[in-house]
Amino acid sequence: MEIREMIEAARKAQQLYQARFDQQAVDLVVRAAAKTIYDNAELLAREAVDETQMGVYEHKVAKNRNKSKGVWYNLRDKKSMGVLSIDERTGMIEIAKPIGVVAGITPMTNPIVTPMSKIIFALKTRNAIIIAPHPKSKRCSAHAIDLILEAIAPFGVPEGMVQVIREPSIEKTQELMSLADVVVATGGMAMVHSAYSSGKPSFGVGAGNVQVILDRFIDFDDAAEKVITGRSFDNGIICSGEQSFIYHKDDKEEVFRAFRAHGAYFVPEEDRDKVINAIFENGSIARDIVGKGVQVIAKKAGITCPEDTRVLVVESHGYGKDDMVSKEKMCPVMGAFPYSNFEEALKIAKTNLFLEGNGHTAGIHSNNQANIIKAGSEISVSRVIVNAPCATTAGGSIQNGLAVTNTLGCGSWGNNSISENFTYKHLLNITRIAPISARIKVPTDQDIWEY
């Protein structure tokens, strides 16, 4: 089917769905769509690893389960149509309406949960959606979507409400973006730039390069386990995964001991350049190591490390543009940066982010609330994760208040239109009925200008 035909089918389906499905009916559809990914987590994880040759099967199973149940848990009690609110003071009434047809662009790094979440956000808001998967993950993404279609069919969802481009290409994706009503793009920066250039309202993501500050007087074993868990999750392909840890120089021995105890291998100085050259080519991440395991990277670099190594750690020779290890590394490799005081820790984090990843995410392990707030106040990121693995919580958690999603806005810092986690509310147009309220007394000019 041609893209124009898919758009036409989507528009017809969206009008029927909007007319026939109330909030209760929509929520039943959304639950079914999420549950089918949860129920097929193992099958879809295996297909994703086999097709993309990236990531870790067990981690993709966990991702499929946790994202599907998290998205549903977040949305199940949310109102997404009709009257959303009535302001008692002003009398203003807010009414939610769908946008129309969504173009969902999805990456090969998260080929199951990203289309799932986009589809669920669209169904929740009574928008039709057409998914354009990455060509290197087209089969597993299409299968996930077929399972969703099978699950929602018994509810009478009109055909064409959810579609997928089964033979994706750059040309087809660009045509889809130009014809849809809104674009939600998750993927590389070139794709996001293309979405913003489509002439349609767009939501994109920025590059990740998560800097993690280890404050003083904390449980370094606890922090090391959480940081390594985040860095090693799915072989480091998640944009919110930890990239560097920044530690106080007086704590070096204790910090390094803790990291070694939890599976880190500190690359000897004589092997440092071998690892850097293995993961970067001409200043950019080498494609053949993205989402690959520690031993694959070690073999390419020509070094050896223990079989049970979870992450490779490279000690810095500077920060920002002075050392390549300051950049995003989409594999289980981390940089280690010493600081003399908390102000310097913030400077290192900010400098590395200015080089790459500005606006995305930072992490801090601390018992000092003042330092936590200071980090949040001074680092130009949209989310700061506290005492938890960034990779598995920055995209939302039932426990942390961030919307569960796979599309993380990075604000103007990352050339994005939003600085929060993308969710269903971003696919709503809101009409505001604004009467003049007799309950509000108009102040005098003198009252207004008094301060």
C-alpha positions as MATLAB code, in Angstrom:
seq = 'MEIREMIEAARKAQQLYQARFDQQAVDLVVRAAAKTIYDNAELLAREAVDETQMGVYEHKVAKNRNKSKGVWYNLRDKKSMGVLSIDERTGMIEIAKPIGVVAGITPMTNPIVTPMSKIIFALKTRNAIIIAPHPKSKRCSAHAIDLILEAIAPFGVPEGMVQVIREPSIEKTQELMSLADVVVATGGMAMVHSAYSSGKPSFGVGAGNVQVILDRFIDFDDAAEKVITGRSFDNGIICSGEQSFIYHKDDKEEVFRAFRAHGAYFVPEEDRDKVINAIFENGSIARDIVGKGVQVIAKKAGITCPEDTRVLVVESHGYGKDDMVSKEKMCPVMGAFPYSNFEEALKIAKTNLFLEGNGHTAGIHSNNQANIIKAGSEISVSRVIVNAPCATTAGGSIQNGLAVTNTLGCGSWGNNSISENFTYKHLLNITRIAPISARIKVPTDQDIWEY';
ca = [
       0.000    0.000    0.000;
       1.264    3.477   -0.870;
       1.823    6.036    1.880;
      -1.030    8.233    0.644;
      -3.382    5.257    0.761;
      -2.239    4.465    4.304;
      -2.901    8.068    5.353;
      -6.370    7.986    3.774;
      -7.203    4.722    5.568;
      -5.888    6.153    8.834;
      -8.074    9.263    8.559;
     -11.220    7.221    7.957;
     -10.404    4.890   10.846;
      -9.625    7.782   13.192;
     -12.982    9.423   12.556;
     -14.824    6.176   13.271;
     -12.777    5.449   16.392;
     -13.355    8.964   17.708;
     -17.087    8.699   17.155;
     -17.574    5.211   18.608;
     -15.106    4.851   21.480;
     -15.660    6.508   24.843;
     -13.102    6.643   27.663;
     -13.939    3.207   29.046;
     -13.801    1.577   25.604;
     -10.508    3.296   24.799;
      -8.931    2.146   28.052;
      -9.915   -1.464   27.371;
      -8.197   -1.213   23.976;
      -5.088    0.360   25.509;
      -4.881   -2.351   28.172;
      -5.142   -5.087   25.538;
      -2.405   -3.501   23.412;
      -0.014   -3.241   26.362;
      -0.832   -6.694   27.705;
      -0.020   -8.442   24.440;
       3.549   -7.069   24.513;
       3.831   -8.159   28.147;
       2.537  -11.648   27.311;
       4.866  -12.031   24.326;
       7.924  -10.458   25.962;
      10.224  -13.466   25.444;
       9.265  -14.113   21.817;
       9.633  -10.473   20.807;
      12.909  -10.085   22.709;
      14.386  -13.054   20.876;
      13.248  -11.710   17.517;
      14.696   -8.262   18.286;
      18.121   -9.619   19.242;
      18.225  -12.001   16.285;
      17.271   -9.350   13.736;
      19.265   -6.365   15.023;
      22.216   -8.289   16.499;
      22.134   -5.798   19.361;
      21.493   -5.912   23.059;
      20.877   -8.661   25.603;
      17.953  -11.089   25.332;
      17.200  -11.166   29.076;
      17.304   -7.376   29.280;
      14.964   -7.017   26.315;
      12.534   -9.398   28.000;
      12.622   -7.213   31.103;
      12.229   -4.086   28.984;
       9.201   -5.497   27.154;
       7.535   -6.423   30.413;
       8.386   -3.328   32.416;
       7.604   -0.796   29.717;
       4.285   -2.392   28.773;
       3.022   -2.619   32.337;
       4.462    0.793   33.200;
       2.785    2.553   30.289;
      -0.559    0.935   31.107;
      -0.239    1.707   34.827;
       0.478    5.363   34.018;
      -2.443    5.714   31.617;
      -5.196    3.586   33.073;
      -6.720    6.324   35.245;
      -5.995    9.296   32.980;
      -8.794   11.149   31.203;
      -7.930   11.744   27.553;
     -11.129   13.001   25.906;
     -13.999   15.377   26.452;
     -13.994   17.783   29.384;
     -10.681   17.487   31.194;
     -11.175   20.189   33.795;
     -13.320   23.117   34.924;
     -11.540   25.880   36.816;
     -13.664   26.839   39.815;
     -12.262   30.369   39.945;
     -12.351   31.413   36.289;
     -14.936   29.004   34.923;
     -12.536   28.001   32.142;
     -13.346   24.606   30.643;
     -10.672   22.489   28.959;
     -11.798   19.992   26.321;
      -9.434   17.388   24.861;
      -9.517   16.501   21.171;
      -7.382   14.212   18.996;
      -4.857   15.594   16.532;
      -5.549   13.143   13.704;
      -2.861   10.928   12.197;
       0.465   10.348   13.950;
       3.695    9.422   12.157;
       5.649    7.244   14.582;
       9.324    6.873   13.681;
      11.038    4.121   15.670;
      14.685    2.963   16.059;
      16.439   -0.381   15.818;
      17.798    0.039   19.359;
      14.319   -0.328   20.894;
      12.310   -1.974   18.113;
       9.512   -3.410   20.273;
       8.741   -1.059   23.147;
       9.077    2.180   21.177;
       6.379    1.355   18.613;
       4.283   -0.108   21.438;
       4.339    3.070   23.511;
       3.652    5.317   20.525;
       0.696    3.141   19.498;
      -0.719    3.143   23.015;
      -0.394    6.919   23.351;
      -2.202    7.303   20.015;
      -4.993    4.875   20.901;
      -5.425    6.525   24.300;
      -6.011    9.884   22.626;
      -8.100    8.526   19.714;
      -5.452    9.306   17.117;
      -4.586    6.977   14.251;
      -0.918    6.070   13.912;
       1.393    4.777   11.208;
       4.710    3.335   12.388;
       7.835    3.673   10.259;
      10.348    1.249   11.803;
      14.072    1.247   11.195;
      14.799   -0.940    8.133;
      17.129   -3.138   10.215;
      14.349   -3.978   12.670;
      11.379   -4.054   10.315;
      10.415   -7.695   10.927;
      10.374   -7.717   14.721;
       8.692   -4.301   14.874;
       6.027   -5.400   12.386;
       5.422   -8.599   14.353;
       4.920   -6.633   17.568;
       2.430   -4.397   15.765;
       0.635   -7.409   14.261;
       0.241   -8.849   17.760;
      -1.222   -5.548   18.939;
      -3.623   -5.495   15.978;
      -4.712   -9.028   16.808;
      -5.272   -8.095   20.454;
      -7.365   -4.990   19.765;
      -9.433   -6.406   16.871;
     -12.093   -7.998   19.139;
     -12.939   -4.525   20.474;
     -13.984   -3.352   17.022;
     -11.081   -0.979   16.433;
     -11.451    0.196   12.819;
      -8.992   -1.201   10.309;
      -6.357    1.397    9.527;
      -6.218    2.845   13.026;
      -2.806    1.255   13.564;
      -0.554    0.586   10.577;
       3.096   -0.181    9.877;
       5.285    0.403    6.837;
       6.477   -3.148    6.220;
       9.236   -2.216    3.772;
      10.509    1.043    5.253;
      12.851    3.447    3.506;
      14.035    7.001    3.991;
      11.798    8.141    1.148;
       8.686    6.488    2.570;
       9.388    7.841    6.044;
       9.825   11.370    4.702;
       6.570   11.119    2.755;
       4.774    9.828    5.835;
       6.060   12.729    7.929;
       4.967   15.268    5.315;
       1.409   13.874    5.139;
       0.672   13.086    8.804;
      -0.681   15.647   11.285;
       2.084   15.225   13.870;
       5.450   13.431   13.939;
       6.919   11.565   16.909;
      10.503   10.635   16.043;
      12.738    8.438   18.171;
      16.102    7.605   16.671;
      19.330    9.154   15.470;
      19.841   12.894   15.261;
      19.610   12.895   11.442;
      16.147   11.362   11.663;
      15.051   13.803   14.359;
      16.313   16.728   12.267;
      14.362   15.376    9.302;
      11.224   15.224   11.462;
      11.636   18.849   12.502;
      12.125   19.760    8.833;
       8.967   17.961    7.710;
       6.756   21.017    7.997;
       4.568   19.301   10.584;
       4.479   19.632   14.384;
       7.127   17.233   15.659;
       8.391   15.683   18.852;
      11.945   14.395   18.778;
      14.698   13.283   21.106;
      18.250   14.451   21.724;
      21.482   12.539   22.038;
      22.247   10.927   25.371;
      25.483   11.170   27.331;
      24.461   10.600   30.937;
      26.933   11.956   33.471;
      26.693   10.498   36.984;
      28.106   12.267   40.017;
      29.128   10.168   43.013;
      28.848   12.433   46.058;
      30.931   11.854   49.162;
      29.925    9.774   52.192;
      27.631    7.398   50.321;
      27.440    3.626   50.069;
      29.833    3.127   47.156;
      28.912   -0.534   46.764;
      25.262    0.388   46.331;
      26.123    3.181   43.905;
      28.528    1.002   41.897;
      25.958   -1.754   41.477;
      23.305    0.693   40.293;
      25.632    2.516   37.905;
      26.969   -0.710   36.399;
      23.463   -2.145   36.142;
      22.420    0.911   34.153;
      25.531    0.965   31.964;
      25.421   -2.739   31.137;
      21.644   -2.927   30.575;
      20.939   -4.128   27.028;
      24.647   -3.699   26.240;
      24.441    0.054   26.621;
      22.172    0.949   23.691;
      19.692    2.914   25.787;
      20.139    6.677   25.381;
      19.533    7.207   29.104;
      22.259    4.748   30.109;
      25.123    5.900   32.323;
      28.157    7.042   30.304;
      30.565    8.396   32.916;
      30.949    8.441   36.679;
      32.501   11.424   38.418;
      34.086   10.656   41.781;
      35.948   12.576   44.485;
      39.680   12.012   44.123;
      40.066   11.222   47.834;
      37.557    8.377   47.435;
      39.291    6.824   44.412;
      40.518    3.679   46.121;
      37.151    2.940   47.719;
      35.174    3.801   44.588;
      37.351    1.680   42.300;
      37.231   -1.238   44.752;
      33.430   -1.069   44.752;
      33.231   -0.927   40.957;
      35.617   -3.863   40.584;
      33.567   -5.867   43.081;
      30.478   -5.353   40.928;
      31.969   -6.316   37.576;
      33.982   -3.359   36.298;
      37.302   -3.873   34.560;
      39.546   -0.813   34.654;
      41.445   -0.655   31.396;
      45.213   -0.404   32.018;
      46.864    2.764   30.790;
      48.809    0.874   28.130;
      45.531   -0.443   26.646;
      43.594    2.781   26.911;
      44.081    3.996   23.330;
      43.211    0.537   21.993;
      39.765    0.726   23.592;
      39.177    4.341   22.550;
      40.129    3.532   18.955;
      37.889    0.444   18.990;
      34.752    2.338   19.989;
      35.323    5.576   18.062;
      36.091    6.051   14.381;
      36.786    9.543   13.006;
      35.361   11.079   16.150;
      32.061    9.188   16.009;
      30.843    5.983   17.599;
      31.862    2.917   15.595;
      28.752    1.203   14.252;
      30.106   -2.322   14.735;
      30.301   -2.003   18.553;
      26.866   -0.454   19.182;
      24.906   -2.738   21.491;
      27.683   -5.335   21.580;
      28.992   -7.055   24.715;
      32.187   -6.443   26.653;
      34.063   -9.379   25.142;
      33.273   -8.282   21.584;
      34.690   -4.836   22.338;
      37.735   -6.306   24.088;
      38.429   -8.581   21.123;
      38.193   -5.691   18.673;
      40.527   -3.642   20.865;
      42.953   -6.526   21.187;
      42.832   -6.707   24.974;
      41.737   -9.342   27.465;
      39.492   -8.972   30.489;
      37.793  -11.424   32.869;
      34.867  -13.358   31.415;
      32.491  -12.013   34.064;
      33.281   -8.358   33.278;
      30.106   -6.277   33.021;
      31.619   -2.947   31.957;
      34.952   -1.573   30.823;
      36.074    1.599   32.610;
      38.495    4.043   31.006;
      40.132    6.622   33.270;
      39.985   10.120   31.818;
      42.876   12.272   30.636;
      40.743   15.399   30.807;
      37.112   16.200   30.137;
      34.969   17.640   27.389;
      36.788   18.009   24.076;
      40.099   17.091   25.735;
      39.190   13.389   25.918;
      37.074   11.219   23.615;
      35.856    9.181   26.577;
      33.728   12.222   27.484;
      31.376   11.390   24.574;
      28.410    9.010   24.350;
      29.439    5.356   24.131;
      26.592    3.065   23.022;
      28.167   -0.022   24.535;
      29.195   -1.153   28.052;
      32.174    1.232   28.340;
      32.361    4.068   30.877;
      34.606    7.019   31.566;
      35.856    7.763   35.103;
      36.482   11.402   36.054;
      37.993   12.618   39.372;
      36.952   15.876   41.058;
      38.332   17.925   43.954;
      35.080   19.556   45.108;
      31.408   19.435   44.192;
      31.659   22.556   42.042;
      34.277   20.820   39.923;
      32.059   17.731   39.651;
      29.297   19.923   38.242;
      31.747   21.563   35.841;
      32.912   18.190   34.514;
      29.331   17.005   34.018;
      28.295   20.224   32.279;
      31.371   20.324   30.043;
      30.886   16.729   28.914;
      27.215   17.430   28.219;
      28.006   20.562   26.234;
      30.218   18.359   24.080;
      27.413   15.848   23.557;
      24.082   15.023   25.175;
      23.032   18.432   26.444;
      19.454   18.449   27.727;
      19.020   14.711   28.160;
      19.741   13.163   31.568;
      22.193   13.241   34.452;
      22.438   11.122   37.580;
      23.604   11.641   41.124;
      24.203    9.282   44.027;
      24.050   11.351   47.169;
      22.630   11.646   50.683;
      22.975   15.431   50.553;
      19.697   17.034   49.482;
      21.373   20.408   48.983;
      23.838   18.883   46.515;
      21.044   17.003   44.750;
      19.102   20.236   44.262;
      22.270   22.065   43.230;
      22.919   19.462   40.551;
      19.355   19.800   39.301;
      19.643   23.593   39.308;
      22.957   23.853   37.476;
      23.146   20.951   35.008;
      21.303   21.638   31.742;
      19.314   18.407   31.544;
      15.613   17.610   31.512;
      15.833   14.943   34.218;
      18.197   14.138   37.087;
      17.995   10.576   38.385;
      18.754   10.196   42.088;
      20.227    7.038   43.665;
      18.920    4.759   40.904;
      20.051    3.247   37.587;
      19.501    5.941   34.960;
      19.071    3.516   32.066;
      16.001    1.854   33.540;
      14.336    4.797   35.309;
      14.883    7.956   33.221;
      12.289    6.689   30.743;
       9.772    6.602   33.572;
       9.174    4.458   36.604;
       6.131    3.653   38.690;
       8.141    4.945   41.654;
       9.713    8.179   40.396;
       6.936   10.254   38.847;
       8.414   10.408   35.339;
       5.993    9.336   32.615;
       6.812    5.854   31.308;
       7.870    6.238   27.695;
      10.634    5.557   25.172;
      10.782    9.110   23.827;
      12.668   11.476   26.123;
      12.478   15.161   25.237;
      15.638   17.204   25.824;
      14.258   20.731   25.594;
      15.932   23.560   23.730;
      19.295   22.321   25.054;
      18.929   19.270   22.801;
      17.015   21.075   20.017;
      13.741   19.451   21.101;
      10.283   20.934   21.488;
       9.691   19.487   24.981;
      11.888   18.987   28.054;
       9.932   16.105   29.543;
       9.056   12.507   28.837;
       6.752   12.269   25.829;
       3.384   10.755   26.710;
      -0.282   10.685   25.700;
      -0.984   14.336   26.622;
       1.329   15.546   23.855;
      -1.047   14.019   21.290;
      -4.011   16.131   22.383;
      -5.319   19.424   21.121;
      -7.002   21.345   23.934;
      -9.931   23.699   23.398;
     -10.355   26.222   26.217;
     -13.786   27.724   26.782;
     -13.176   31.023   28.536;
     -16.162   32.926   29.971;
     -15.833   36.171   31.891;
     -16.168   35.251   35.548;
     -18.247   37.540   37.757;
     -16.536   35.956   40.759;
     -13.251   37.650   39.894;
     -13.014   41.278   40.935;
     -10.985   43.383   38.520;
      -8.300   45.212   40.536;
      -7.608   48.873   40.108;
      -4.583   50.003   38.153;
      -3.035   51.066   41.444;
      -3.560   47.592   42.899;
      -1.996   45.986   39.844;
       1.150   48.091   39.948;
       1.732   47.865   43.686;
       4.570   45.513   44.580;
];
